[in-house]
């Protein structure tokens, strides 16, 4: 029996803070992808396991700010630890680019926090699994801070065809060959083969016969 609601919240905060730093980021980074992935998964699992208490604490902040402020100390410590790691990462040449370490740490922690707090409330927003979620967030984060990973490019990153679902191939044009009329040596027109009507003959005129001319004849 805690005697009061305030005492209950204090005890819950104290118990929660005991398990904050289950995984610490290394002092000397060697493999940013694996190190951040392991850290992010542990941090996410911790947030998801205490999500109900976090919601209660946020609701009680107006009436008991001095109590809930104690619970806010552990995410600040985690953010500082992540900030220091990112600073070492860039100093060692394992990350590059012009980015703010504080903002980068807030971005990654914010993505993990939003998923842990909102997945069971709005499942339609998170169609991927929890394990895949952390991997997605860390992967995008690493690219944002200029860390090269060994991940192979996905199909989505390949250029799309102009007409999806249809395979284009090079077609080599060859002259068409039509059969000749028996006993004439003239070419049989395509419309003769298909039975269609034709506006005019396609075969060359026979020897000795003048081809029809268009227009008026000239007088000698």
Secondary structure, 3 states (H helix, E strand, C coil): CCCCHHHHHHHHHHHHHCCCCCCCCCCCCCCHHHHHHHHHHHHHHHHHHCHHHHHHHHHCCCCCHHHHHHHHHHHHHHHHHHHHHHHHHHHCCCCCCCCCHHHHHHHHHHHHHHHHHHCCCCHHHCCCCHHHHHHHHHHHHHHHCCCCCCCCCCHHHCCCCCCCCCCCCCCCCCCCCCCECCCCCCECCHHHHHCCCCCCCCCCCCCCCCCCCCCCCCCC
